[in-house]
Amino acid sequence: MQRGGAGERRKRADKVEAAFEGAWKSKCEAARLLARRTEGDRLKFFVMFGGVAGRYGNAAQADYSAANDAMFGVLVTALGVP
């Protein structure tokens, strides 16, 4: 999941849709899949790592920043965390 947005340092206006899709799939779709595959398991922890870029942004990496922040929203929803 650390792949999202790697190597795609461009201003938002210069980004291609595939860059956003790549970041989204590697972060959010992977998080959703992991949550689905562990549903019903008696896990004590479900640990994921994301950078501060999701909260504070990162110059020229809008796709990575957005996917990083959204990954946690996906998990909260999928795992039913209040």
C-alpha positions as CSV (number, residue, x, y, z in Angstrom):
1,M,0.0,0.0,0.0
2,Q,3.0,2.3,0.2
3,R,3.1,2.5,-3.6
4,G,0.3,5.0,-4.0
5,G,1.5,8.1,-5.8
6,A,5.1,7.0,-5.8
7,G,7.1,8.8,-8.5
8,E,4.2,11.0,-9.6
9,R,5.4,14.4,-8.5
10,R,3.5,16.8,-10.8
11,K,1.2,19.7,-10.2
12,R,-2.5,18.8,-10.2
13,A,-3.1,20.4,-13.5
14,D,-0.4,18.2,-15.0
15,K,-1.6,14.9,-13.5
16,V,-3.3,12.3,-15.6
17,E,-6.3,10.3,-14.4
18,A,-4.2,7.2,-14.3
19,A,-2.1,8.7,-11.5
20,F,-5.1,9.2,-9.3
21,E,-6.4,5.7,-10.1
22,G,-3.1,4.1,-9.2
23,A,-2.9,5.9,-5.9
24,W,-6.5,5.1,-5.1
25,K,-6.2,1.4,-6.0
26,S,-3.0,0.9,-4.1
27,K,-4.3,2.6,-1.0
28,C,-8.1,2.5,-0.8
29,E,-9.0,-0.6,-2.8
30,A,-6.3,-2.6,-1.0
31,A,-7.6,-1.3,2.4
32,R,-11.1,-2.3,1.5
33,L,-9.9,-5.8,0.4
34,L,-8.0,-6.4,3.6
35,A,-11.0,-5.3,5.7
36,R,-13.3,-7.6,3.7
37,R,-10.9,-10.5,3.9
38,T,-10.5,-10.2,7.7
39,E,-14.2,-9.6,8.4
40,G,-15.3,-12.0,11.1
41,D,-11.7,-12.6,12.3
42,R,-11.0,-11.9,15.9
43,L,-8.3,-9.4,15.4
44,K,-6.8,-7.4,18.2
45,F,-5.2,-4.9,15.9
46,F,-5.6,-3.8,12.3
47,V,-2.6,-1.6,11.6
48,M,-2.1,0.5,8.6
49,F,0.4,3.2,8.0
50,G,-0.2,6.4,6.1
51,G,1.8,9.6,5.9
52,V,1.0,13.0,7.2
53,A,0.5,13.9,3.5
54,G,-3.1,12.8,3.8
55,R,-3.8,15.4,6.4
56,Y,-1.5,18.2,5.5
57,G,-0.9,17.7,1.8
58,N,2.4,17.2,-0.1
59,A,3.5,19.5,-2.9
60,A,2.9,18.0,-6.3
61,Q,1.3,14.8,-4.9
62,A,-2.4,15.6,-4.7
63,D,-3.3,12.0,-5.7
64,Y,-1.1,10.4,-3.0
65,S,-2.3,12.8,-0.3
66,A,-5.9,12.3,-1.1
67,A,-5.6,8.5,-1.3
68,N,-3.6,8.4,2.0
69,D,-6.4,10.3,3.8
70,A,-9.2,8.4,2.1
71,M,-7.6,5.0,3.1
72,F,-8.5,5.6,6.7
73,G,-12.0,6.6,5.8
74,V,-12.4,3.4,3.9
75,L,-11.2,1.4,6.8
76,V,-13.4,3.2,9.4
77,T,-16.4,2.5,7.2
78,A,-15.5,-1.1,6.3
79,L,-14.6,-2.0,9.9
80,G,-17.6,-0.1,11.4
81,V,-15.4,2.0,13.7
82,P,-17.4,4.9,15.2
